[in-house]
Amino acid sequence: MPRLDKVAQIPKPKQIFFFKSCVASNKYPGIESCGKEALEILGVEPVESDEQTCCGGFVTFANVAAPTASMPAVARNLALAEEKNLDTCVLCNGCWTFLNEFGHFMAHNEEIKTSINMMMNMMGREFKGTSNVYHIAEMFYRLKDDIAKNVKRPLTGVKIATHYGCHYLGGGKYSAIDDAQMPTYMEELIELMGGTVVPYTANRECCGTGFTQIINGKDLSLEHTQHKLDSVNEADPDLLIVQCPYCHSQLDRVQQQLNYRQNTNDYQTPVIHIAQLVGLALGLDLPKLAFAAHISGRERLEKVLDKIGR
């Protein structure tokens, strides 16, 4: 059950700094376009910056660099939001973890903060630690009453399973709004939009994309993902909803790999991001959803769209 004290701390701002995701930008552009337009419908203007860079998570998760090497990147990105006096909204569990955890660490360790700002000052910037970082799924839950008022395509008759992702649930808890063991906020949003929640055994397990696995131990990664997808197949949902582009890529694209390796057609579940699901329910035009970038379950996805209206 969501921690309502944490939910109440999330603002309903007129503007928010919209932090773009490397994976979403390059693999699933519909995540960003839906995220921005959905927030606008809900009364929040997303503000972007061409100066934003990667959060720095990839090099750290892949053991390419020490965590301390990512801190200046985190400080610089958050400084962009601070300069606009805005909180930050992210689309990705990895971005959430790095901006939130490292931002909190630097803001609450004066010696580290001073050291980081020596580098920041060379760029003409300063990290103050004033921009709070929220996941877009958290923002949607905070704005759920507004979502309910603006549903244009009710998800009636659509069976939907969820995947939260370990970097959000297993990470720090400075703003996470739910219990890592049994979160329910996405399920609440699905039911609010008219969908039917489908439980499955491996619901809260990792997708298998942990960077050290997918890069240095691909077979282990694929084995873990197959276990997850087998559990999904048993539940037979129309859609699998994620809140992280990395999870999205793993669960979408590995289905094709497994079908090819095993000479089967067993894995055909459409995977979409929570921002796309909300955008779909709010009535966004299909080109904004960018489903053409998705690989698995295309035929089933088309049936869903026929059911709820295009």
N, C-alpha and C positions, 0 to 999 in steps of 0.2 A: 504494500500500500504506500502511495506517495507520502513523503514527509511534508505535511502541510505547512509547517513552520518555514521550511526551505522554499516551498512554492510561493508563500506570501512575500518572501524577500526579493523575488524576481520582479523587476519593475514592468510597467506597461508604458514604455517610452514612446515619444513621438518619432525619435530617430534612434538607430543603433548602428554601430560599425559592423559591416558585413564582411567577415573574414572568409576569403575564398580558399577552397581546398585544391591542392595539386591534383589529386586523383579525380575528383569530381570535374575539375576544369578540363582534364585531358581525356577522361574515359566516359563520363556520364554528365554532359553539360546540362541535362534536364534537372539535375539536383539543384544547381545554382539558380537557373532561371525560375524554377518553381519556388525555391526558397524565397527569392526576392519578391516575386509577385504575390505569393501567399501572404507575406508579411505586410505588403502594401494594402491588400484587401482587408487585413486585420487592423489597419490603422498605424502601422509602424513603417517608417521610411528607412530602407537600408542604404547606408552610406558606404561607398567603397573608396579605395585608394590604389592608384597605379603603382605606388611605391611599396605596397605590401609584397613580402616574399614568402617562401615556404616557412612553416612554423619551426622547422629544424628537427622535427621528430624522426624523419626517415634515417638520417645519418646516425642518430643515437640508437634507435631501435635495431638497426643493422650492425651495431658495434663498429661503425666506421670512425666514430669520434666519441670522446668522453662527453657525458652530459653537460659539463661546464662549457663545452664548445658551443652548445646550442643556446646558452643563456643570452648572449648579446643579440641573437636573432629574435628571441622571444621579447626581450626588452625593446628592441627597435620596433617590432610589429605592434606591441601594445602602446608604445609612445605615439604611434600614428593615430590610434583611437583617443588617447589622452589629449592630444593636441586639438581634437575636435570636441573634447569634453563628453565623450560617448562611452558607453559600455560596449562590449564586443559580443557578437553572435557568431558561432561557428557551426559548420555542417558535418564535422568529422570528429570521431572519437579521439583520434590521435592529436588533432589540433586542440581539442578540448583539454586533453591531458597535459600537453606541453605548455600551452599558454596559461592554463589554470594553475598547474602545480609549480612550474618554474616562476610564474608571475607572483604567486603567493610566497614562495621561498625567498625571492629577491626582495619583495616588499617588506618582509618581516625579518630580514637579516641586514642590518645597516652596513656592516663591513662589506658584504657581498654587493649590496646595492651601490655603495660608493665606488667599488672597483669596476662594476659594470658601467657606471656612468662616466668613468674616465674614458672608456672607449666610446660611449654614446656622445660625449661632448666633442670628440673628433669629427663626428658626423653632424654636429650642430643640433643634437637632440638630447633629451633627458627622459629617463624612466622614473616616473613618480609612484607607480603602483596604485593608480586610482581607477583604472578601467576594470570592472568586473567582467568575467567571461562566462557566457551562457551557451549551452548547446541549443540548437534550434528546436529540438524536440522538447526541451524544457520550456522554451518560449511558447511553443504551440500549446503545451499543457496549461501554462499560465493564461493563455488567451482562448481556452477551450470554449468559454461561453460565446465568444465572438465567432469562433469557428461554427458552432451550432447554429448561429443566426444566419450564416452565410453559405450553408451547404446548398449547392446547385445540382450536384449529381450524388444523390444518396447511394451508398454502397450496399444497398439492399440485395441480399442473396449472394453476396460475395464472401467466400470463406478465406480468412486471412490468418496467417501465422506470423509470429514476431521473432526477431533476433536483435538483442540489445548490443552485444559486443563487449568484450572484456576490458578494453581500455577505458570505457565509461564506467561500467559497473565495478570493475576491480581496481580502478584508480583511486585517487584521493577523493575526499568527500567535502570539499569546501563549498561546492554548490550542487552536487548531485542530488536529485530530488527523490530518489527512491532507494529501496533496500536492494543491495547487490544480489541477495539470495533469491528474491522473488519479486522483481519489479512488475508493475501493472499499468504504468501511465500510458504506454502505447496501446495496450488493450482498451483502456478507457476511451482514448481518442478514436480508436476503430469503431467501437460500439456507438460513440457519440455521432459518428458520420454514417451510421446505419449498417456497418459491416458485422460479420459474424466471426468471433475469435475462435481459432482452431488451436488447441494445445497439442504439443508433441513432446516426446520424452527428452530429447536433447535440446530443448528450448533455450536453456541458459548456458549451453556449452560454447566454447570458442569456435570460430569459423575455420580455424586452421591457418590463417594468414600471418601469424606471428613472424616478424621479419627474419629472425634468425632461423626460422623453419623454412619459410618459402624461398630464402636465398641459399642457405647452407644445408638444408635438409628437406628437399622438395618432396621426396617420397613419404616422409613422415607427415608433412603438411597435407598432402593429398589423401593419405589414409584417414587423417582426422576429419578432413572436410567430407569425405565419403561417408563416414559414420554419421556426421551431422545430416547430410542430404538423405541418407537412408531413413533416418528418423522422420524427416520432413515428408518423404514419400509415403510413409505409413499413415500420416495424418491427412495427406492428399488435399492441401489447401489450394485455392485459386491463385493466391499471391503470398510471397514471403516478404515481409517488411523489415528493413534494416534502418539503422540511423548512422551508419558509417560507410563512406565510399570504399574503404579498403575491404570491409566485410562484403559489401555489395559486389566488388570485383571478384573476390574469391568465390562466393557462393553462386554467382552468375556464370563466370567463365570456366570454373572447374567442372561444372556439369558437362560442358562440351568436351573437355579433356577426358572425363571418365567415359562418356559415350563413345569417344573415339578409341580409347585404349581397350575398352572391353567389348567393342563392336556391338553396342546396344543402343537403345533409344530410351533408356529407363529414366533419365534425369531431365525433366521438362517442367520445372517450376519457375514461373516468372519471379524475378527479384526486383523490387523497387524500393527507393528510399522513402522515409516518412515524409519528406518535403514533397515528393512527387505524389504520394497518396493524398496528402492534404490539398495539394494543388488540383488534383483530379476531382476531389469532392467539392472544392470551391468553384469548379467550372472553368478552369483554365483551358485555353485552346490546346488541342493535342500537340501541335508543333512545339509548344513551350515545355511539354513533358519529355520530349526527345526520346521516346521509347525505341527509336530506330537504332540507338547506340547499344541496346540490350541484346543479349545473345540467346539466353535459354528461355524456353517456354513461350515463344512468340505466338504460337497458335492459341494457346490457352489465354494469353493476355488479350488477344483480339476478341475472344469470346467474352471476357470480362467487360471490355469496352462496349461490345454490342449489348450486353445485359444492362449496363447502367446508363448508356447513352453517350454518343460521341459529341 
